[in-house]
């Protein structure tokens, strides 16, 4: 209705996946890929690989790395103190990560990330500690 249209004047609301045919087709293709049994198995394997790398780091740096937790392609590495400075160094070294609380650095790589890229990312993280 005209009244409803006035509630959202032009340029006040936008959406990346706003329902156009190309965006809708891309969303369907992404969903199909992300939920395929082959992709889920690959994500599980990569997640276990990332977990192994993080646990190796914990063994090398037990004074800094206190815990490793996560599943699939979402992992947190808890540090002995504030993680904000480490995160800043990660970014300066070319590694994109995020905080999950005061002491935990969160890693959420794309499910398309290779094992080589995961190893490179953990090496950059270690350099940033």
C-alpha positions as CSV (number, residue, x, y, z in Angstrom):
1,X,0.0,0.0,0.0
2,X,1.0,3.6,-0.3
3,X,1.1,3.9,3.5
4,X,3.5,0.9,3.8
5,X,5.7,2.3,1.0
6,X,6.2,5.5,3.0
7,X,7.6,3.6,5.9
8,X,10.7,2.6,3.7
9,X,11.5,5.5,1.5
10,X,14.0,5.0,-1.3
11,X,17.7,4.3,-0.2
12,X,16.8,3.5,3.4
13,X,16.8,-0.3,3.1
14,X,19.0,-2.6,1.0
15,X,20.1,-6.2,0.9
16,X,22.9,-8.1,-0.7
17,X,20.6,-11.1,-1.3
18,X,17.6,-9.0,-2.0
19,X,15.8,-11.7,-4.0
20,X,17.0,-10.9,-7.5
21,X,17.3,-14.0,-9.7
22,X,21.1,-14.0,-9.8
23,X,21.5,-13.6,-6.1
24,X,18.8,-16.3,-5.5
25,X,20.6,-18.7,-7.8
26,X,23.9,-18.1,-6.1
27,X,22.3,-18.7,-2.7
28,X,20.8,-22.0,-3.8
29,X,24.1,-23.1,-5.3
30,X,26.0,-22.1,-2.1
31,X,23.4,-24.0,0.0
32,X,23.7,-27.1,-2.2
33,X,27.5,-27.1,-2.0
34,X,27.7,-26.4,1.7
35,X,25.3,-29.2,2.6
36,X,26.6,-31.9,0.3
37,X,28.0,-34.9,2.1
38,X,31.3,-34.5,0.3
39,X,31.7,-30.9,1.5
40,X,30.7,-31.8,5.1
41,X,33.3,-34.6,5.1
42,X,35.9,-32.2,3.8
43,X,35.0,-29.5,6.4
44,X,35.3,-32.1,9.2
45,X,38.7,-33.2,7.9
46,X,40.0,-29.6,7.6
47,X,38.6,-28.9,11.1
48,X,40.5,-31.8,12.6
49,X,43.6,-30.6,10.7
50,X,43.2,-27.1,12.2
51,X,42.6,-28.6,15.6
52,X,45.8,-30.5,15.3
53,X,47.8,-27.5,14.3
54,X,46.3,-25.5,17.2
55,X,47.1,-28.3,19.7
56,X,50.7,-28.4,18.4
57,X,50.9,-24.7,19.0
58,X,49.6,-25.2,22.5
59,X,52.3,-27.8,23.1
60,X,55.0,-25.4,21.9
61,X,53.7,-22.4,23.7
62,X,51.9,-23.6,26.9
63,X,52.7,-20.4,28.7
64,X,50.6,-18.4,26.1
65,X,48.0,-20.9,24.8
66,X,45.7,-22.1,27.5
67,X,42.9,-23.8,25.5
68,X,41.9,-24.9,22.0
69,X,38.2,-25.4,21.4
70,X,35.8,-25.6,18.4
71,X,34.5,-27.8,15.7
72,X,34.5,-27.8,11.9
73,X,35.8,-24.5,10.6
74,X,35.1,-22.5,13.8
75,X,37.9,-22.5,16.4
76,X,38.9,-20.5,19.4
77,X,42.4,-20.3,20.9
78,X,42.3,-19.0,24.5
79,X,45.4,-17.1,25.6
80,X,46.9,-16.5,29.0
81,X,45.9,-12.8,28.9
82,X,44.2,-10.2,26.8
83,X,44.0,-11.1,23.1
84,X,43.4,-7.6,21.7
85,X,47.1,-6.9,21.2
86,X,47.6,-10.4,19.6
87,X,44.7,-9.7,17.2
88,X,46.2,-6.4,16.2
89,X,49.5,-8.1,15.4
90,X,47.6,-10.9,13.5
91,X,46.0,-8.2,11.3
92,X,49.4,-6.5,10.8
93,X,50.8,-9.8,9.7
94,X,48.0,-10.4,7.2
95,X,45.8,-12.8,9.2
96,X,42.1,-12.0,9.6
97,X,40.7,-13.3,12.9
98,X,38.3,-12.0,15.5
99,X,38.0,-11.9,19.3
100,X,35.6,-14.2,21.2
101,X,35.8,-12.6,24.6
102,X,38.7,-11.0,26.3
103,X,41.2,-13.9,26.0
104,X,40.1,-15.9,23.0
105,X,41.0,-15.4,19.3
106,X,38.4,-16.8,17.0
107,X,39.2,-18.4,13.7
108,X,36.4,-18.9,11.1
109,X,38.1,-19.6,7.8
110,X,36.0,-20.2,4.7
111,X,35.1,-23.8,4.1
112,X,37.0,-23.5,0.8
113,X,40.3,-22.7,2.6
114,X,43.0,-25.3,1.8
115,X,45.1,-27.2,4.4
116,X,48.1,-25.2,3.2
117,X,46.3,-21.9,3.9
118,X,45.3,-23.2,7.3
119,X,48.9,-24.0,8.1
120,X,50.0,-20.6,6.9
121,X,47.3,-18.9,9.1
122,X,48.4,-20.8,12.2
123,X,52.0,-19.9,11.5
124,X,51.0,-16.2,11.2
125,X,49.1,-16.5,14.4
126,X,52.2,-18.0,16.2
127,X,54.3,-15.2,14.9
128,X,51.7,-12.7,16.3
129,X,51.8,-14.1,19.8
